[in-house]
């Protein structure tokens, strides 16, 4: 079950939430330890390509493809977290998903080569490097050391790259939307249940991304017009996108602080029995079922003040960065 197996907690809590937050503070420290990027590099061998494809040259990455693989993968995993979580968080489903994704990285490493795949297609490399632009240390990435130093490096003016950054903001916003009384009322009024309503929520998530595109794209048009700029609308929008990253990060932290504090405690009993097998006790108490989760580890009042202060601060930082 979910609570007795370490796989869902490790992926959905440590990898999907805690690691992005750490990258936003420290910088992208994950490149040397990312197993999927390592697998792509291991399969990026001319001899292997020659054996499988009859040519040792990599397949050229078309410009139109851009960052769309990373966008599609992020949207899929975010839907698993927010909409299909009843299935996606099952240990077996998560494990099979990671196995299939590992196979995808192996194939992509052979076809396109590891450098271009990890830069534009591999979800976690793109995700962590994007958040890492905020972090203090650069770890050989572009930009100067210091918070937000990596945001001085322009984002590429490609629709897919802008979409990926907008997804970072809209995914957290959509998660908040799902918790509102208005959405719960809507759910009772719509004659859809089960998979039908989940597909409706998926469509709503996609529409929210389009709304974000229309909103920020509209501001880009206004900036270009009143600034009398010679650059294209997409280039202007790509120039504004870095100012959204601090806002998205602030919402990510504020939205998940309590979640991390409470669910992070699951690792204490799980370390003593990672697979949830009856009778297994790898570590003494409290690393077993005797540990009781403390739901008040981070009081709600503390969470509320942190959220308000953090959200105000990141919006100020975004305005300064935009200026």
N, C-alpha and C positions, 0 to 999 in steps of 0.2 A: 504494500500500500504506500501511498505518497508519503505519509508521515514517518514510515519506518525504513525508507530507502534513501540513501544519500544522493542519488543521481538527480532527482528533481530539484532538491534544495541547492545542490552545487551549481547546476546550470541556471535555473531561473532566479536564484538569489545571488550567488557569488559571481557568476559569469555575466548574466544579463543586466544586473542592477549595480552590484558593488564594484565590479571592475570598471565600468564606465565612469562612476563617481571618482574612483581613485585616479583614473587617467585625467579627469578634469582638474584634479588637484595637483597631482605629481607630474603628469605628462604621460605620454604613451610608452610605458615600461614593458608592454606585452610582446613587442615584436620578436624578441629572442626566445620567448617561451610559448608562442602561439602554435599549438600542435597542427592546426590546419594549414597554416602558412609553411610550417616545416615539412608537412607531407607534400605540398605543392612543389617545394624546392627539391625534395628527394626524388620526385618523379620528373623533374625538369632535366632530362638527360637526352642528348642528341642520339645516343645509341638506342635508347628505348623508343624514341620517335621514329628512327629509321626502321626499327623492327616492326612497329605497329602501323606506321603510316607510309613507309617506303621513302621517307625524306627526313633528314635530320634538322631541317629548318622549322622554326615555330610558325604557327598560323598567325597571320597579321590580325591584330585587334582592330576591328573597324571603328572609325570615329563615331558613327551613329550609335554604336553599342554603349559608349561612354561608361557610366557607372550603373546602368540599368540592372545588371545582375545583382549588385549589392542592394539596390532599391527594392527589387522584387523579393530578395531574401529577407531584408529587414521587415517589409510589409507582412510577409508570411509568418515570421517568428512573432512579430508584434500581435498579429491576429491570434496566434496560438496562446499568447500570454493573456490577452484581454477578452477574447471572444470564445475561443474553443479550449479554454483552460481545463475544462472537465476531462478532456481527452489528452491534451498536450502535456499536462503535468504528470500523467501516469508514467511510472519508471520505465516500463517497456517501450512506450511510445517515444519518450525522450531519448532513450538509448538507441532505438532504431533510427530515429531522426538524425542523431549525431553520426551514426554509422553511414547512412546514406549521404550525408553532407561530406563526410571524410572521403567517400568514393568520388563525389563531385570534384573535390579539390585535387585528388590524384589525377583525374581525367583532364581537368583544366590545366594543371601543371604540365602535363605532357603536351597538350595542344598549343597553349598560348605562352607557356613559360611562366615561371613563378613571379618575376618582377611585375609584369603587367597585370597578372591575375590578382596578386595581393594588393596592388594599388587600386584596382577598379572593380574587382569582382568578389573577392573574398570578404564576406560580411564583417567578420570581427576585426580584420585588419583595417578596413575602411571606417568602421564604427569607432574603434579605439583611437585611431589616428586623428579622427575628427574631434573627439572629446579632448585628445591630448594637446590640441592647439591651445587649449586654455591653461594647461598645467604649467607648473613652474619650470621644470626641466625639459630640455628639447630632445634628449636621447638621439642625437644626430638628425632630428627632423628640422625643417626650415623654421626660421624666425629667431628672435632673441630670447635669452633666458628671462624668465619672469612670467607672472600670470598674464595670460592673453598674448604672450609674445608670438605664438604661432599664428595668431589671427592676423598678424601683419602680412603674412604670406597670402596672396589673393587666392580665392577659390576659382577653380576653372569655370569659365563661362559656358557651361553645358547644362541643358535642361535636367539631365539625370542627376548631376552633382547638386544643383540647387534643390531638387526634389528630395534628395537624401537628407539634406540639412533640415528642410521643412518637416520631414517625417519625425525627426528628433523632437520637434516641438509639438506636432499634432498628435503623436502617439500618447504623450503624457496628458495632453488636453482631452483627448478622447477617453482615456481611462477615467479622468475626473468627471467627464460628461456622463459616463455610464453609472456613476454613483449618485447623480442628482435625483431629487424627487420628481422632477419633470420627466426624466427619461424613464423612471419606474412607472409613472403614470401612463406615458406613451406605450410602454410594454403591455399594460393591461388593456389599452384601447385598440391595439392592433391584433387582428385575428390570425396571428402567426405564432407558432410554437416550435420548440425543438430546433431542428436544422433550418427550418424556414426563417425563424427569427434570427438565428446566427448569421445566415446569409444577408438578411436585412441589415444587421449591425456591421457586417463586412462592407456592404455598399455604403453605409453611413460614414464609416471610417475613410473610405476612398473619397467620398464627397467632401469631407472635412479637409483633406489634403488639397483638393481642387479649390476650396474656399480660401485656404491659406495662399495658394498660388495667385488667385485673383486679387486678394488683399495686398500682398507684398508686391505683386507684379504691377498693380495699379499705382502704388507709391513709387515704384521704379520709373514708371511712365511720367509721373509728375516731377520727380527729381530730374529726369533727363530733359523735360520741357523747360522748367524754370531755371535749371542750371545751365541751359544752353549747351549741353554736352554733345560731342560728336560720336560718342560711343553708342553701340546698339542698346536696346532695352535690356537684353539678356546680360550684357556686360555690366550695365548699371545695377541690375538686380544682383548679379554675382558680387558686385562691390559692396552691396548692402547686407548680404547674407552673413558675414562675420559678426555683425552686431546682434544677430539672432541667437548665436551660439551661447553667450552668457545667459540669456533669458531661458533658453531651453534647459540649460544646466541647472539654473536655479529652480525651475519647476521639477526637474528630475530629482533633485535632492529633497526639496520640500515635500514632494509627493511620496517619497519612499523612505523618509527618515524613520517613521514609526514602524513601517513594514520591516525594515532592516533590524531595528532594535528588538522587535518581538520574534519574528520568524528566524532571525539569525541565531537565536538561542537553540533552534532545532539541531544545530551542528554539535552541541554538547552531548546529547544522548546518542546521536548518529555516529560519532567518532568511535564509540565503543562497540557498535554493531552496524557497520555501514550498509549491509545488505538486508538487514531486518530478519535474519535467520534465527529461529527459536533456539535458545540455549547458548548463543554465542556471546561472550563477554571478553572483548579484547582489552578493555581498560576498566579500572575500578570506578566506583561512584565518584563524582556525579555523572560520569560518562556512560550512563545506562538509563533504563526506563525509570529509575528513581528520581531523575531530574524533572522538576515541574516548571513549565514556562511561566515567566513573570510578565503578565500583560501590562503592568504599570512600570516597567523598567524606565520608560521615557514618558513622564506624565503628559497628558493631553495639553495642559496649559503651556508647558515648555515647548512642545511641538508647535503649538499655535504661534507663539511669539517668534520662534525660529523661522517658521514659514513666512510670516509677515516681513520680518527684518530682511531675510534672505531675498525675497522676491523684490522688495524695494531696492535693495543694493544692486542686484543684477540688472535691473532696469536702468539704474543710474549708470552702471558700467557700460551698458549697451549704448546709451545716448552719447557718452564720452567717446566710445569707440567709433560710433557712426560719424561723429563730428570730425 
